[in-house]
Amino acid sequence: MNKREQQRLIREQKQQQAEKQAKIRKNMSRLAMVVVIPLVIISVIYGLMGQGEIYPPDQISEVDHVKGGGDEVTLVVYADFQCPACATEHRVMSQAWPRIAPNVQLVFRHFPLTSTHRFAWTAALYAEAAGRQGKFWEMHDQLFLNQAYWSSLSEAEGEFDGYLEQLDLDVAQAHIDMQDESLLQKVRNDQRGGTSAGVRSTPALFVNGRLTPVPQNPVDMIALVNRAREGDTN
């Protein structure tokens, strides 16, 4: 074999090797697409599912906190436990409650304004944890009634633990529950639902699904409910 034939043979071998490597890379790319695309799809689906379902103010879900003796009027309140105006709304609602309770469903949904209220998110989690032990509304009342005090503290967790103890709840279990993703997601979903419904500040009151100015005294709250029973929320 002369030198020219040797060079040709070497070139052919190199070309065959290059084609073989190119084929391997092509097959690897196909395999990567087969693996990566489903993972991307799964990740997207998981992300969407992980956000959880949200409910508009004219719907009540199984995970909502609801009280009241009737279904003539549905009151949905989006509130922040550290918001002073929400504490006022709570006081007005509590004073009107004996008169309106037989005719309404009252729904509380979280809308913590974490950019301005440092303990709002934590308070929401404590309320949800109390709810896991059957005392959401009792913790809800404790948080609003004592808001002026715990809002002034440098840290509020110890005070919140005290409220759990006053309600005869298992504090250790509450702390475990507050790490549960489904509990955290409940608060996030309430926020997302409120934003979708047009909530921009707290408290936000929806009467039979309609955003309505919050009455500033119990007499006006009772009148609002009576008008809603008659089909008028103006």
C-alpha positions as protocol buffer text, in pm:
chain_id: "A"
residue {
  index: 1
  type: MET
  ca { x: 0 y: 0 z: 0 }
}
residue {
  index: 2
  type: ASN
  ca { x: 149 y: 328 z: -109 }
}
residue {
  index: 3
  type: LYS
  ca { x: 147 y: 649 z: 90 }
}
residue {
  index: 4
  type: ARG
  ca { x: -151 y: 799 z: -95 }
}
residue {
  index: 5
  type: GLU
  ca { x: -369 y: 496 z: -23 }
}
residue {
  index: 6
  type: GLN
  ca { x: -267 y: 504 z: 341 }
}
residue {
  index: 7
  type: GLN
  ca { x: -372 y: 870 z: 366 }
}
residue {
  index: 8
  type: ARG
  ca { x: -706 y: 790 z: 196 }
}
residue {
  index: 9
  type: LEU
  ca { x: -767 y: 505 z: 437 }
}
residue {
  index: 10
  type: ILE
  ca { x: -690 y: 730 z: 733 }
}
residue {
  index: 11
  type: ARG
  ca { x: -932 y: 996 z: 603 }
}
residue {
  index: 12
  type: GLU
  ca { x: -1207 y: 735 z: 559 }
}
residue {
  index: 13
  type: GLN
  ca { x: -1151 y: 604 z: 910 }
}
residue {
  index: 14
  type: LYS
  ca { x: -1167 y: 956 z: 1053 }
}
residue {
  index: 15
  type: GLN
  ca { x: -1485 y: 1028 z: 858 }
}
residue {
  index: 16
  type: GLN
  ca { x: -1646 y: 706 z: 977 }
}
residue {
  index: 17
  type: GLN
  ca { x: -1550 y: 789 z: 1334 }
}
residue {
  index: 18
  type: ALA
  ca { x: -1692 y: 1141 z: 1300 }
}
residue {
  index: 19
  type: GLU
  ca { x: -2019 y: 1003 z: 1158 }
}
residue {
  index: 20
  type: LYS
  ca { x: -2039 y: 751 z: 1439 }
}
residue {
  index: 21
  type: GLN
  ca { x: -1988 y: 1024 z: 1703 }
}
residue {
  index: 22
  type: ALA
  ca { x: -2247 y: 1244 z: 1534 }
}
residue {
  index: 23
  type: LYS
  ca { x: -2496 y: 958 z: 1543 }
}
residue {
  index: 24
  type: ILE
  ca { x: -2428 y: 899 z: 1910 }
}
residue {
  index: 25
  type: ARG
  ca { x: -2479 y: 1269 z: 1989 }
}
residue {
  index: 26
  type: LYS
  ca { x: -2805 y: 1268 z: 1792 }
}
residue {
  index: 27
  type: ASN
  ca { x: -2934 y: 966 z: 1982 }
}
residue {
  index: 28
  type: MET
  ca { x: -2834 y: 1123 z: 2312 }
}
residue {
  index: 29
  type: SER
  ca { x: -3019 y: 1443 z: 2221 }
}
residue {
  index: 30
  type: ARG
  ca { x: -3331 y: 1244 z: 2140 }
}
residue {
  index: 31
  type: LEU
  ca { x: -3305 y: 1059 z: 2469 }
}
residue {
  index: 32
  type: ALA
  ca { x: -3260 y: 1386 z: 2656 }
}
residue {
  index: 33
  type: MET
  ca { x: -3571 y: 1529 z: 2493 }
}
residue {
  index: 34
  type: VAL
  ca { x: -3767 y: 1217 z: 2585 }
}
residue {
  index: 35
  type: VAL
  ca { x: -3662 y: 1258 z: 2948 }
}
residue {
  index: 36
  type: VAL
  ca { x: -3662 y: 1638 z: 2981 }
}
residue {
  index: 37
  type: ILE
  ca { x: -3993 y: 1723 z: 2812 }
}
residue {
  index: 38
  type: PRO
  ca { x: -4204 y: 1504 z: 3044 }
}
residue {
  index: 39
  type: LEU
  ca { x: -4016 y: 1645 z: 3342 }
}
residue {
  index: 40
  type: VAL
  ca { x: -4091 y: 1999 z: 3227 }
}
residue {
  index: 41
  type: ILE
  ca { x: -4457 y: 1913 z: 3175 }
}
residue {
  index: 42
  type: ILE
  ca { x: -4475 y: 1746 z: 3515 }
}
residue {
  index: 43
  type: SER
  ca { x: -4310 y: 2048 z: 3677 }
}
residue {
  index: 44
  type: VAL
  ca { x: -4556 y: 2288 z: 3516 }
}
residue {
  index: 45
  type: ILE
  ca { x: -4854 y: 2075 z: 3614 }
}
residue {
  index: 46
  type: TYR
  ca { x: -4722 y: 2035 z: 3968 }
}
residue {
  index: 47
  type: GLY
  ca { x: -4668 y: 2410 z: 3994 }
}
residue {
  index: 48
  type: LEU
  ca { x: -5021 y: 2483 z: 3880 }
}
residue {
  index: 49
  type: MET
  ca { x: -5169 y: 2222 z: 4108 }
}
residue {
  index: 50
  type: GLY
  ca { x: -4947 y: 2335 z: 4394 }
}
residue {
  index: 51
  type: GLN
  ca { x: -5104 y: 2680 z: 4383 }
}
residue {
  index: 52
  type: GLY
  ca { x: -5437 y: 2530 z: 4475 }
}
residue {
  index: 53
  type: GLU
  ca { x: -5789 y: 2629 z: 4378 }
}
residue {
  index: 54
  type: ILE
  ca { x: -5923 y: 2973 z: 4459 }
}
residue {
  index: 55
  type: TYR
  ca { x: -6286 y: 3067 z: 4514 }
}
residue {
  index: 56
  type: PRO
  ca { x: -6468 y: 3390 z: 4428 }
}
residue {
  index: 57
  type: PRO
  ca { x: -6663 y: 3573 z: 4701 }
}
residue {
  index: 58
  type: ASP
  ca { x: -6995 y: 3429 z: 4583 }
}
residue {
  index: 59
  type: GLN
  ca { x: -6878 y: 3072 z: 4647 }
}
residue {
  index: 60
  type: ILE
  ca { x: -6808 y: 2893 z: 4973 }
}
residue {
  index: 61
  type: SER
  ca { x: -6560 y: 2607 z: 4974 }
}
residue {
  index: 62
  type: GLU
  ca { x: -6510 y: 2313 z: 5207 }
}
residue {
  index: 63
  type: VAL
  ca { x: -6191 y: 2472 z: 5342 }
}
residue {
  index: 64
  type: ASP
  ca { x: -6354 y: 2805 z: 5426 }
}
residue {
  index: 65
  type: HIS
  ca { x: -6421 y: 2908 z: 5785 }
}
residue {
  index: 66
  type: VAL
  ca { x: -6794 y: 2967 z: 5809 }
}
residue {
  index: 67
  type: LYS
  ca { x: -7030 y: 3053 z: 6093 }
}
residue {
  index: 68
  type: GLY
  ca { x: -7391 y: 3165 z: 6117 }
}
residue {
  index: 69
  type: GLY
  ca { x: -7733 y: 3011 z: 6134 }
}
residue {
  index: 70
  type: GLY
  ca { x: -7883 y: 3097 z: 5795 }
}
residue {
  index: 71
  type: ASP
  ca { x: -7807 y: 3120 z: 5426 }
}
residue {
  index: 72
  type: GLU
  ca { x: -8018 y: 3418 z: 5321 }
}
residue {
  index: 73
  type: VAL
  ca { x: -7711 y: 3643 z: 5313 }
}
residue {
  index: 74
  type: THR
  ca { x: -7347 y: 3548 z: 5262 }
}
residue {
  index: 75
  type: LEU
  ca { x: -7086 y: 3781 z: 5410 }
}
residue {
  index: 76
  type: VAL
  ca { x: -6729 y: 3716 z: 5298 }
}
residue {
  index: 77
  type: VAL
  ca { x: -6462 y: 3916 z: 5480 }
}
residue {
  index: 78
  type: TYR
  ca { x: -6102 y: 3938 z: 5361 }
}
residue {
  index: 79
  type: ALA
  ca { x: -5896 y: 4060 z: 5653 }
}
residue {
  index: 80
  type: ASP
  ca { x: -5551 y: 4098 z: 5809 }
}
residue {
  index: 81
  type: PHE
  ca { x: -5523 y: 4019 z: 6180 }
}
residue {
  index: 82
  type: GLN
  ca { x: -5280 y: 4309 z: 6233 }
}
residue {
  index: 83
  type: CYS
  ca { x: -5486 y: 4565 z: 6042 }
}
residue {
  index: 84
  type: PRO
  ca { x: -5645 y: 4820 z: 6283 }
}
residue {
  index: 85
  type: ALA
  ca { x: -5941 y: 4875 z: 6048 }
}
residue {
  index: 86
  type: CYS
  ca { x: -5999 y: 4498 z: 6048 }
}
residue {
  index: 87
  type: ALA
  ca { x: -6010 y: 4502 z: 6428 }
}
residue {
  index: 88
  type: THR
  ca { x: -6278 y: 4773 z: 6402 }
}
residue {
  index: 89
  type: GLU
  ca { x: -6473 y: 4562 z: 6152 }
}
residue {
  index: 90
  type: HIS
  ca { x: -6446 y: 4267 z: 6391 }
}
residue {
  index: 91
  type: ARG
  ca { x: -6585 y: 4478 z: 6676 }
}
residue {
  index: 92
  type: VAL
  ca { x: -6877 y: 4603 z: 6463 }
}
residue {
  index: 93
  type: MET
  ca { x: -6953 y: 4252 z: 6337 }
}
residue {
  index: 94
  type: SER
  ca { x: -6938 y: 4109 z: 6689 }
}
residue {
  index: 95
  type: GLN
  ca { x: -7179 y: 4369 z: 6821 }
}
residue {
  index: 96
  type: ALA
  ca { x: -7421 y: 4313 z: 6533 }
}
residue {
  index: 97
  type: TRP
  ca { x: -7383 y: 3935 z: 6539 }
}
residue {
  index: 98
  type: PRO
  ca { x: -7666 y: 3842 z: 6780 }
}
residue {
  index: 99
  type: ARG
  ca { x: -7913 y: 4020 z: 6549 }
}
residue {
  index: 100
  type: ILE
  ca { x: -7780 y: 3898 z: 6215 }
}
residue {
  index: 101
  type: ALA
  ca { x: -7649 y: 3547 z: 6292 }
}
residue {
  index: 102
  type: PRO
  ca { x: -7980 y: 3364 z: 6225 }
}
residue {
  index: 103
  type: ASN
  ca { x: -7987 y: 3494 z: 5869 }
}
residue {
  index: 104
  type: VAL
  ca { x: -7627 y: 3495 z: 5750 }
}
residue {
  index: 105
  type: GLN
  ca { x: -7325 y: 3285 z: 5667 }
}
residue {
  index: 106
  type: LEU
  ca { x: -7008 y: 3467 z: 5767 }
}
residue {
  index: 107
  type: VAL
  ca { x: -6692 y: 3359 z: 5587 }
}
residue {
  index: 108
  type: PHE
  ca { x: -6344 y: 3471 z: 5690 }
}
residue {
  index: 109
  type: ARG
  ca { x: -6060 y: 3468 z: 5436 }
}
residue {
  index: 110
  type: HIS
  ca { x: -5702 y: 3571 z: 5496 }
}
residue {
  index: 111
  type: PHE
  ca { x: -5547 y: 3871 z: 5328 }
}
residue {
  index: 112
  type: PRO
  ca { x: -5231 y: 3946 z: 5534 }
}
residue {
  index: 113
  type: LEU
  ca { x: -5057 y: 4265 z: 5426 }
}
residue {
  index: 114
  type: THR
  ca { x: -4707 y: 4139 z: 5496 }
}
residue {
  index: 115
  type: SER
  ca { x: -4532 y: 4445 z: 5355 }
}
residue {
  index: 116
  type: THR
  ca { x: -4672 y: 4667 z: 5632 }
}
residue {
  index: 117
  type: HIS
  ca { x: -4775 y: 4426 z: 5909 }
}
residue {
  index: 118
  type: ARG
  ca { x: -4484 y: 4213 z: 6027 }
}
residue {
  index: 119
  type: PHE
  ca { x: -4692 y: 3964 z: 6229 }
}
residue {
  index: 120
  type: ALA
  ca { x: -4990 y: 3936 z: 5993 }
}
residue {
  index: 121
  type: TRP
  ca { x: -4871 y: 3618 z: 5821 }
}
residue {
  index: 122
  type: THR
  ca { x: -4778 y: 3448 z: 6148 }
}
residue {
  index: 123
  type: ALA
  ca { x: -5113 y: 3539 z: 6301 }
}
residue {
  index: 124
  type: ALA
  ca { x: -5292 y: 3386 z: 6002 }
}
residue {
  index: 125
  type: LEU
  ca { x: -5096 y: 3062 z: 6047 }
}
residue {
  index: 126
  type: TYR
  ca { x: -5182 y: 3048 z: 6418 }
}
residue {
  index: 127
  type: ALA
  ca { x: -5550 y: 3096 z: 6337 }
}
residue {
  index: 128
  type: GLU
  ca { x: -5536 y: 2814 z: 6083 }
}
residue {
  index: 129
  type: ALA
  ca { x: -5351 y: 2589 z: 6328 }
}
residue {
  index: 130
  type: ALA
  ca { x: -5621 y: 2657 z: 6588 }
}
residue {
  index: 131
  type: GLY
  ca { x: -5875 y: 2572 z: 6320 }
}
residue {
  index: 132
  type: ARG
  ca { x: -5710 y: 2232 z: 6280 }
}
residue {
  index: 133
  type: GLN
  ca { x: -5808 y: 2172 z: 6642 }
}
residue {
  index: 134
  type: GLY
  ca { x: -6162 y: 2305 z: 6597 }
}
residue {
  index: 135
  type: LYS
  ca { x: -6120 y: 2656 z: 6734 }
}
residue {
  index: 136
  type: PHE
  ca { x: -6055 y: 2887 z: 6443 }
}
residue {
  index: 137
  type: TRP
  ca { x: -6317 y: 3144 z: 6541 }
}
residue {
  index: 138
  type: GLU
  ca { x: -6203 y: 3150 z: 6903 }
}
residue {
  index: 139
  type: MET
  ca { x: -5844 y: 3219 z: 6794 }
}
residue {
  index: 140
  type: HIS
  ca { x: -5973 y: 3470 z: 6539 }
}
residue {
  index: 141
  type: ASP
  ca { x: -6143 y: 3661 z: 6823 }
}
residue {
  index: 142
  type: GLN
  ca { x: -5837 y: 3645 z: 7049 }
}
residue {
  index: 143
  type: LEU
  ca { x: -5612 y: 3786 z: 6777 }
}
residue {
  index: 144
  type: PHE
  ca { x: -5842 y: 4080 z: 6704 }
}
residue {
  index: 145
  type: LEU
  ca { x: -5929 y: 4156 z: 7066 }
}
residue {
  index: 146
  type: ASN
  ca { x: -5561 y: 4167 z: 7165 }
}
residue {
  index: 147
  type: GLN
  ca { x: -5428 y: 4318 z: 6842 }
}
residue {
  index: 148
  type: ALA
  ca { x: -5314 y: 4649 z: 6995 }
}
residue {
  index: 149
  type: TYR
  ca { x: -5097 y: 4462 z: 7245 }
}
residue {
  index: 150
  type: TRP
  ca { x: -4927 y: 4195 z: 7034 }
}
residue {
  index: 151
  type: SER
  ca { x: -4871 y: 4436 z: 6743 }
}
residue {
  index: 152
  type: SER
  ca { x: -4642 y: 4639 z: 6970 }
}
residue {
  index: 153
  type: LEU
  ca { x: -4422 y: 4344 z: 7070 }
}
residue {
  index: 154
  type: SER
  ca { x: -4077 y: 4272 z: 6930 }
}
residue {
  index: 155
  type: GLU
  ca { x: -4188 y: 3913 z: 6871 }
}
residue {
  index: 156
  type: ALA
  ca { x: -4540 y: 3777 z: 6889 }
}
residue {
  index: 157
  type: GLU
  ca { x: -4507 y: 3398 z: 6876 }
}
residue {
  index: 158
  type: GLY
  ca { x: -4492 y: 3361 z: 7254 }
}
residue {
  index: 159
  type: GLU
  ca { x: -4807 y: 3569 z: 7293 }
}
residue {
  index: 160
  type: PHE
  ca { x: -4983 y: 3362 z: 7025 }
}
residue {
  index: 161
  type: ASP
  ca { x: -4878 y: 3044 z: 7203 }
}
residue {
  index: 162
  type: GLY
  ca { x: -5043 y: 3186 z: 7514 }
}
residue {
  index: 163
  type: TYR
  ca { x: -5372 y: 3227 z: 7328 }
}
residue {
  index: 164
  type: LEU
  ca { x: -5353 y: 2862 z: 7218 }
}
residue {
  index: 165
  type: GLU
  ca { x: -5303 y: 2760 z: 7580 }
}
residue {
  index: 166
  type: GLN
  ca { x: -5597 y: 2974 z: 7693 }
}
residue {
  index: 167
  type: LEU
  ca { x: -5811 y: 2787 z: 7440 }
}
residue {
  index: 168
  type: ASP
  ca { x: -5686 y: 2451 z: 7574 }
}
residue {
  index: 169
  type: LEU
  ca { x: -5519 y: 2366 z: 7245 }
}
residue {
  index: 170
  type: ASP
  ca { x: -5211 y: 2152 z: 7186 }
}
residue {
  index: 171
  type: VAL
  ca { x: -4934 y: 2408 z: 7126 }
}
residue {
  index: 172
  type: ALA
  ca { x: -4680 y: 2153 z: 7002 }
}
residue {
  index: 173
  type: GLN
  ca { x: -4929 y: 2015 z: 6750 }
}
residue {
  index: 174
  type: ALA
  ca { x: -5012 y: 2369 z: 6636 }
}
residue {
  index: 175
  type: HIS
  ca { x: -4644 y: 2431 z: 6565 }
}
residue {
  index: 176
  type: ILE
  ca { x: -4628 y: 2111 z: 6361 }
}
residue {
  index: 177
  type: ASP
  ca { x: -4943 y: 2208 z: 6170 }
}
residue {
  index: 178
  type: MET
  ca { x: -4800 y: 2549 z: 6087 }
}
residue {
  index: 179
  type: GLN
  ca { x: -4525 y: 2373 z: 5890 }
}
residue {
  index: 180
  type: ASP
  ca { x: -4780 y: 2179 z: 5686 }
}
residue {
  index: 181
  type: GLU
  ca { x: -4779 y: 2290 z: 5323 }
}
residue {
  index: 182
  type: SER
  ca { x: -5157 y: 2254 z: 5293 }
}
residue {
  index: 183
  type: LEU
  ca { x: -5206 y: 2497 z: 5582 }
}
residue {
  index: 184
  type: LEU
  ca { x: -4965 y: 2746 z: 5428 }
}
residue {
  index: 185
  type: GLN
  ca { x: -5137 y: 2703 z: 5093 }
}
residue {
  index: 186
  type: LYS
  ca { x: -5476 y: 2784 z: 5246 }
}
residue {
  index: 187
  type: VAL
  ca { x: -5352 y: 3130 z: 5343 }
}
residue {
  index: 188
  type: ARG
  ca { x: -5186 y: 3183 z: 5003 }
}
residue {
  index: 189
  type: ASN
  ca { x: -5501 y: 3074 z: 4820 }
}
residue {
  index: 190
  type: ASP
  ca { x: -5716 y: 3313 z: 5023 }
}
residue {
  index: 191
  type: GLN
  ca { x: -5478 y: 3594 z: 4923 }
}
residue {
  index: 192
  type: ARG
  ca { x: -5482 y: 3494 z: 4558 }
}
residue {
  index: 193
  type: GLY
  ca { x: -5860 y: 3466 z: 4558 }
}
residue {
  index: 194
  type: GLY
  ca { x: -5895 y: 3806 z: 4719 }
}
residue {
  index: 195
  type: THR
  ca { x: -5661 y: 3966 z: 4467 }
}
residue {
  index: 196
  type: SER
  ca { x: -5855 y: 3804 z: 4183 }
}
residue {
  index: 197
  type: ALA
  ca { x: -6181 y: 3938 z: 4332 }
}
residue {
  index: 198
  type: GLY
  ca { x: -6047 y: 4292 z: 4342 }
}
residue {
  index: 199
  type: VAL
  ca { x: -5937 y: 4319 z: 4705 }
}
residue {
  index: 200
  type: ARG
  ca { x: -5678 y: 4596 z: 4734 }
}
residue {
  index: 201
  type: SER
  ca { x: -5705 y: 4682 z: 5103 }
}
residue {
  index: 202
  type: THR
  ca { x: -5846 y: 4539 z: 5422 }
}
residue {
  index: 203
  type: PRO
  ca { x: -6102 y: 4481 z: 5545 }
}
residue {
  index: 204
  type: ALA
  ca { x: -6291 y: 4396 z: 5226 }
}
residue {
  index: 205
  type: LEU
  ca { x: -6654 y: 4291 z: 5266 }
}
residue {
  index: 206
  type: PHE
  ca { x: -6852 y: 4107 z: 5001 }
}
residue {
  index: 207
  type: VAL
  ca { x: -7227 y: 4079 z: 5049 }
}
residue {
  index: 208
  type: ASN
  ca { x: -7371 y: 3799 z: 4836 }
}
residue {
  index: 209
  type: GLY
  ca { x: -7062 y: 3825 z: 4618 }
}
residue {
  index: 210
  type: ARG
  ca { x: -7070 y: 4201 z: 4580 }
}
residue {
  index: 211
  type: LEU
  ca { x: -6794 y: 4425 z: 4718 }
}
residue {
  index: 212
  type: THR
  ca { x: -6961 y: 4658 z: 4968 }
}
residue {
  index: 213
  type: PRO
  ca { x: -6835 y: 4941 z: 5193 }
}
residue {
  index: 214
  type: VAL
  ca { x: -6781 y: 4814 z: 5546 }
}
residue {
  index: 215
  type: PRO
  ca { x: -7035 y: 4956 z: 5796 }
}
residue {
  index: 216
  type: GLN
  ca { x: -6872 y: 5150 z: 6077 }
}
residue {
  index: 217
  type: ASN
  ca { x: -7126 y: 5066 z: 6347 }
}
residue {
  index: 218
  type: PRO
  ca { x: -7350 y: 4771 z: 6434 }
}
residue {
  index: 219
  type: VAL
  ca { x: -7672 y: 4951 z: 6343 }
}
residue {
  index: 220
  type: ASP
  ca { x: -7552 y: 5002 z: 5988 }
}
residue {
  index: 221
  type: MET
  ca { x: -7428 y: 4642 z: 5971 }
}
residue {
  index: 222
  type: ILE
  ca { x: -7771 y: 4514 z: 6074 }
}
residue {
  index: 223
  type: ALA
  ca { x: -7936 y: 4745 z: 5819 }
}
residue {
  index: 224
  type: LEU
  ca { x: -7699 y: 4621 z: 5547 }
}
residue {
  index: 225
  type: VAL
  ca { x: -7793 y: 4259 z: 5617 }
}
residue {
  index: 226
  type: ASN
  ca { x: -8163 y: 4342 z: 5621 }
}
residue {
  index: 227
  type: ARG
  ca { x: -8136 y: 4516 z: 5285 }
}
residue {
  index: 228
  type: ALA
  ca { x: -7945 y: 4218 z: 5144 }
}
residue {
  index: 229
  type: ARG
  ca { x: -8223 y: 3988 z: 5261 }
}
residue {
  index: 230
  type: GLU
  ca { x: -8457 y: 4199 z: 5053 }
}
residue {
  index: 231
  type: GLY
  ca { x: -8223 y: 4180 z: 4754 }
}
residue {
  index: 232
  type: ASP
  ca { x: -8071 y: 4526 z: 4792 }
}
residue {
  index: 233
  type: THR
  ca { x: -7707 y: 4584 z: 4900 }
}
residue {
  index: 234
  type: ASN
  ca { x: -7696 y: 4957 z: 4817 }
}
